[in-house]
Amino acid sequence: MSLLKQLFLAICLLLALAFAGSFLAGVESSREQLLSQLRSHAQDAATALGLSMTPHVDDPAMIELMVSSIFDSGYFASIRVVRIPDGGVIAERSATTSSEQVPNWFAHLVNLRPQGGDALIMRGWQQAARVEVLSHPQFALAKLWDSALGSLAWLLLCGVFSALVGAWLLRTQLRPLDNMVQQAEAISRREFLALPKVPRTPELRRVVLAMNQMVDKLRNLFAEEAARSERLREEAYQDSLTGLANRRQFDIRLANQLVPNEQNAAGYLMLLRVNDLAGLNQRLGGQHTDALIRDIGQTLDNLLRQRGAADWLASRSRGGEFALLAPGLGSDDAEQLAHSLVDQLEHLHATGASDRSPVAYLGIAAYRPGEEMQKVLGRADQALAQATQGLDRSWVRLDDYDAAPGQSQHDWRAWIDDALSQGKLRLYFQPVGLCSNISETLHHKVLARLQDPQGEAVAAGRFLPWIERLGWAARFDLAMLEHCLAHLEQHPAPIALSLSAASLGEEANRERLVALLKSHPQQAALLTLELDERHLPPASQLAQICQAIRETGYNLGLQHFGGRFSLIGNLAHLGLAYLKIDATYIRAIDQESDKRLFIEALFRATNSIDLPLIAEMVETRGELDTLRELGIQGAMGRLVGAPAPWHE
């Protein structure tokens, strides 16, 4: 039983005892007063009769008449006139009537007995007779019953009013306890909420202040760990001059993009080299040259922001050399991007170069998953060398293969639209296992394949870039969600599904998504929706999205985490089920100590709020052993299991 109910019942019990005592005391006081009045009434009647009968002491008829007259005009149980010498009765009247207004149980409980009085009738100086009068309690009982009912009604009214006011006061005074319960539950959900309103009650005030202090300390500890993780990442993977990724980050990302799996798509690699960097240093000085390099880095960063390509990576290798990794970029788009980039670079203040010399040269090379990294880099270096020697333009593109032979944008649009409209989606499932025992599955990650016109299943890495270009990402997510919900009806087992930025960014898409989730509450415990760290909306909008999805009962996770470690401080209040660490920080973690250092810092930060970590693309036994030592809960990748259709 809650404290509020216990206090309320205690107050009601005390009120009942107080009112019962007051009621009984009032009834008893009224009873004694009425008894006194009955005695006085009987004595007065006896005295009056005695005086009236004295002149007629020897007239029995007159005495009988007087007794009857008095008896009929008042409330008497009996009136009797007795001769004193022999005790004979001269006149007598009695009645045994009872009041119909008073219940018998009340009369029996009150026990209001008749009260008597007597007086002497004199004959001269001699006592001739005695008048004995008994007052009947009928009238007194009726008055006492009415008084008891009135008192009981008043006491009940006061009791009900007092109980309501007491309950309201208790609820008001104990509301901080409910707030503290919500605060504690929020901490268990990895949300750090401070109570802004401090109660006036000294005891509760101290408790609330102590809880707020604890929450502040937890939040600060969490923020410190997040900041430390972010500093470590910046020192190891970020160029200090431009803020772009450094060569180490570029190599890791390119190696991951070349791994043949369901998610990786073919694309282009662009190498950019500043024209005559050494000469610029000599002519302009280091400060102006550094300013030029920063401007080029800012241009690349702005280019990524404008295109909204979170999967792309801009990096500075060394000196005046930059690289742009663009997965999913088509050949036509690559040429347009090159023209746009060259135009933007020409507007930079390359004061030290001659008027006819370009600011920088571009070498563009196509790549596809499964190629060797050195081969791709060699192709890009060859394109850059040709651009440096070229006279007509400052960029060169080299393609050794056709990424989509015989398929134009119209062809892609036609068959993707047909596949989504006809429900030609195939679900593949990749297991996510415990690091301590990879045979024990946490859940299955859902991957998609579309059936092309020839009936072959096309991996997501090929068609997802086209879906994004066509603006059908939200449509694709909705179709995938419908297939997943239908799958769960037949095979109730935990699964996870990725959502694109389009499904979260636009309100109309978000409403359709939430409506579909609300229509299937029975699958809520089995499906986790995953957001991509690279496509997260602003913090305020993200909080609303997470709240809306959590209200449907479905879980939320975050995948590809690691590019922005500073986000950890903003994730504490989102109620996430887990974080999936990006493969960039998992690949060869058993051989590279700096990656291990990052994961240790990340684990300390997330462990303080009980947020599980799952590693992506675990490929070797050494990586798994290292992750197990670091305390990572789960892992997914080829080592754990390859994507495959569902099987029991």
HELIX and SHEET records of a PDB file:
HELIX    1   1 LEU A    3  MET A   53  1                                  51    
HELIX    2   2 THR A   54  HIS A   56  5                                   3    
HELIX    3   3 PRO A   60  ASP A   72  1                                  13    
HELIX    4   4 ASN A  104  VAL A  110  1                                   7    
HELIX    5   5 GLN A  138  SER A  188  1                                  51    
HELIX    6   6 PRO A  202  TYR A  237  1                                  36    
HELIX    7   7 ARG A  247  GLN A  257  1                                  11    
HELIX    8   8 LEU A  277  LEU A  284  1                                   8    
HELIX    9   9 GLY A  286  ARG A  307  1                                  22    
HELIX   10  10 SER A  331  GLU A  346  1                                  16    
HELIX   11  11 MET A  373  GLN A  389  1                                  17    
HELIX   12  12 GLN A  409  SER A  421  1                                  13    
HELIX   13  13 ALA A  460  LEU A  470  1                                  11    
HELIX   14  14 ALA A  473  GLN A  490  1                                  18    
HELIX   15  15 ALA A  501  GLY A  505  1                                   5    
HELIX   16  16 GLU A  507  LYS A  518  1                                  12    
HELIX   17  17 PRO A  521  LEU A  526  5                                   6    
HELIX   18  18 GLU A  533  HIS A  535  5                                   3    
HELIX   19  19 ALA A  539  GLU A  551  1                                  13    
HELIX   20  20 PHE A  565  LEU A  567  5                                   3    
HELIX   21  21 ILE A  568  LEU A  571  1                                   4    
HELIX   22  22 ALA A  583  TYR A  585  5                                   3    
HELIX   23  23 SER A  593  ASN A  607  1                                  15    
HELIX   24  24 ARG A  621  LEU A  630  1                                  10    
SHEET    1   A 4 VAL A  89  SER A  94  0                                        
SHEET    2   A 4 PHE A  76  ARG A  83 -1                                        
SHEET    3   A 4 GLN A 126  SER A 135 -1                                        
SHEET    4   A 4 GLN A 115  ARG A 123 -1                                        
SHEET    1   B 5 LEU A 313  ARG A 318  0                                        
SHEET    2   B 5 GLU A 321  PRO A 327 -1                                        
SHEET    3   B 5 GLY A 267  VAL A 274 -1                                        
SHEET    4   B 5 ALA A 360  TYR A 367 -1                                        
SHEET    5   B 5 TRP A 395  LEU A 398  1                                        
SHEET    1   C 9 ALA A 457  ALA A 459  0                                        
SHEET    2   C 9 THR A 441  GLN A 451 -1                                        
SHEET    3   C 9 LEU A 425  LEU A 434 -1                                        
SHEET    4   C 9 GLY A 634  MET A 636 -1                                        
SHEET    5   C 9 LEU A 613  ALA A 615  1                                        
SHEET    6   C 9 TYR A 578  ILE A 581  1                                        
SHEET    7   C 9 ASN A 555  PHE A 561  1                                        
SHEET    8   C 9 LEU A 527  ASP A 532  1                                        
SHEET    9   C 9 ILE A 495  SER A 498  1                                        
END                                                                             
